[in-house]
Amino acid sequence: MTIKFLSSLAKGQPGILHHCTPDLVAFEYTRGATRKPHTLLFIGGLGDGLGSVEYISDLVQALDPTEWTVFAIVLSSYYGGWGMGRLGKDIDEIAQCVQYIRDYKTRQFGKGKVVVMGHSTGSQDVMQYISATNPRPRHPVFDREWIPILRPDIDGAIMQAPVSDREAILWVLHCGTERDSPETMRQIYDKAVEDARNATYEDHDSVDTIVPVSVTARIGYPPTAAVSSRRFLSLASPDSPEKPEEDDLFSSDLSDEQLGHTFGAVGSRGVLKQKLMVLYSGRDQSVPPWVDKEALLRRWQAVIDAGKQEFWSPHSMIILGASHALSDPDQAEPRRILVERVTGFLNDIQQE
């Protein structure tokens, strides 16, 4: 029998549920009436939901005596919605939440700082938020009746566990699974890609088609999640590294030219006002062994700072021994380091 100890969040946390829009909510963790002008807005990864990333409890506790509160947004792509979601809609919703927080905090306390922190695919949201054109490009299918939102600026950005979904899939294909050999996995994957390309949309190209759950489950996705052909192709990005899809931002084989469209575009967009911190997990289960993590971070830093604006935070690091979400039983020390880095970063943002 496995015993799972409940985090302080699982036991219950006081807070305020905010309606950023009629359909978009965020939860603010509050533990008292202390003046809190500054905000850390947290974004989870694929399959996450409110409170599902355990180390949030550590951050909430550490920030209790400071002037920072933690907001956790509930994106429409949360829980099982990630398979039908897209980064473009995510960053529009984050923009709405950031604007709400700025207005709300200004009314309460005056102008404060806002930092956006993403875990896993939340890191892809963060990178798109600070590097995409503002407003982002319109999607030919899903933005027919929607105008992309002009994103308000943010003071700082944090990416934790910014891994490549494509390389994670390639690792599964390389190793196989308990059920399928590498050869069988490659056949399943190749057919899924071919089918998704041949029929990405239906009903006059107005709605997504769905990859069979029997296929996505064998690749490693939850059997309860419907994954659209469009999102599958975005995550798998079969034409990378030459033509990376929307979700393929962090693969180790992307060229400096490709990184220039993301990390290298941060300075020209004007959305990020101060620094970006990257916290890469040293023992991330989603990262294949061929990825040189130290070299990858050095490349990202070189590209983002090529414009001489020095957006890269010196608090960035690889947290040795850290798992993807720092949720394993042996993660007390990595979580301590993560909290130390985040609080130090926020203090620097506050002082500038």
BELSUL-V927557 format. One record per backbone hydrogen bond with DSSP energy under -0.5 kcal/mol. NH is the residue of the N-H (numbers start at 1). CO is the residue of the C=O. E is the energy in kcal/mol with one decimal. If there is no record, write none. Layout:
BEGIN
NH;CO;E
NH;CO;E
END
This chain:
BEGIN
3;1;-0.5
4;2;-0.6
5;3;-0.6
11;7;-1.5
12;8;-0.6
12;9;-0.9
16;28;-2.2
18;16;-0.7
18;26;-3.4
20;18;-1.0
20;24;-1.6
21;24;-1.7
24;21;-0.6
25;74;-0.5
26;18;-2.1
27;72;-2.5
28;16;-3.0
28;26;-0.5
29;27;-0.6
29;70;-2.6
30;14;-1.4
30;28;-0.6
38;67;-2.4
39;113;-2.5
40;69;-2.8
41;39;-0.6
41;115;-3.1
42;40;-0.6
42;71;-3.2
43;117;-2.5
48;45;-2.0
52;49;-1.8
54;52;-0.8
56;53;-1.6
57;54;-1.7
59;55;-1.8
60;56;-2.8
61;57;-2.0
62;58;-2.5
63;59;-2.3
64;60;-0.5
64;61;-0.9
66;63;-1.5
68;63;-0.5
69;38;-2.1
70;29;-0.6
71;40;-2.6
71;69;-0.5
72;27;-2.4
73;42;-1.4
73;71;-0.5
74;25;-2.3
75;73;-0.7
78;75;-1.7
79;48;-3.4
81;78;-2.5
82;79;-0.7
83;80;-0.6
84;81;-1.0
85;81;-0.7
85;82;-0.7
90;86;-1.9
91;87;-2.7
92;88;-1.4
93;89;-2.2
94;90;-2.6
95;91;-2.2
96;92;-2.0
97;93;-2.0
98;94;-3.0
99;95;-2.4
100;96;-2.0
101;97;-2.8
102;98;-2.6
103;99;-2.3
104;100;-3.0
105;101;-3.2
106;102;-2.0
107;103;-2.0
108;104;-1.6
109;105;-3.5
110;105;-0.8
110;106;-1.1
115;39;-2.6
116;156;-1.9
117;41;-3.2
118;158;-2.6
119;43;-2.7
120;160;-2.6
122;119;-2.7
123;120;-2.2
124;120;-0.8
125;121;-1.8
126;122;-2.1
127;123;-2.7
128;124;-2.6
129;125;-2.5
130;126;-1.9
131;127;-1.5
132;128;-2.2
135;133;-0.5
143;139;-1.6
144;141;-0.8
146;143;-0.8
148;146;-0.6
151;149;-0.6
154;271;-2.6
155;114;-2.4
156;114;-1.3
157;275;-2.0
158;116;-2.5
159;277;-2.7
160;118;-3.0
160;158;-0.5
161;279;-2.5
163;161;-1.8
165;163;-0.6
168;164;-1.8
169;165;-2.2
170;166;-2.5
171;167;-1.8
172;168;-1.5
173;169;-2.3
174;170;-2.0
175;171;-2.3
176;172;-2.9
177;180;-3.3
185;181;-2.7
186;182;-2.3
187;183;-1.8
188;184;-2.5
189;185;-2.7
190;186;-2.8
191;187;-2.1
192;188;-2.1
193;189;-2.6
194;190;-2.3
195;191;-2.9
196;192;-2.4
197;193;-2.3
198;194;-2.2
199;195;-1.7
200;197;-0.6
202;207;-2.2
206;202;-1.8
206;203;-0.5
207;202;-1.7
209;200;-1.9
211;227;-2.8
215;212;-1.6
216;212;-2.0
217;213;-2.5
218;214;-0.5
219;215;-1.3
220;216;-1.1
221;216;-2.5
225;222;-1.5
226;224;-0.5
227;211;-0.5
228;83;-2.6
229;209;-2.3
232;228;-2.5
233;229;-2.4
234;230;-1.8
235;231;-2.5
236;232;-3.0
237;233;-2.2
240;237;-2.0
242;239;-0.5
243;239;-2.0
244;241;-0.5
248;245;-1.2
249;247;-1.5
254;251;-1.1
259;255;-2.5
260;256;-1.5
261;257;-0.5
261;258;-1.4
262;259;-1.2
263;259;-0.6
264;259;-2.2
265;262;-1.0
266;262;-0.6
266;263;-1.0
269;265;-1.4
270;266;-1.1
273;154;-2.5
273;271;-0.6
274;155;-1.0
275;155;-0.7
276;311;-3.1
277;157;-2.7
279;159;-2.9
280;278;-0.6
280;317;-2.2
282;319;-2.6
283;322;-2.8
284;281;-1.2
287;284;-1.5
288;286;-0.6
291;288;-1.6
292;290;-0.5
293;291;-1.1
296;292;-2.4
297;293;-2.3
298;294;-2.0
299;295;-2.1
300;296;-2.3
301;297;-2.5
302;298;-2.4
303;299;-2.4
304;300;-2.6
305;301;-2.1
306;303;-1.0
308;305;-2.1
313;276;-3.0
316;313;-1.7
317;278;-2.1
319;280;-2.6
319;317;-0.6
320;318;-1.0
322;319;-1.9
331;328;-1.5
335;331;-2.4
336;332;-1.9
337;333;-2.3
338;334;-2.6
339;335;-2.5
340;336;-2.3
341;337;-2.7
342;338;-2.7
343;339;-2.7
344;340;-2.0
345;341;-2.5
346;342;-2.8
347;343;-2.0
348;344;-2.0
349;345;-2.4
350;346;-2.5
351;347;-1.8
352;348;-1.4
END
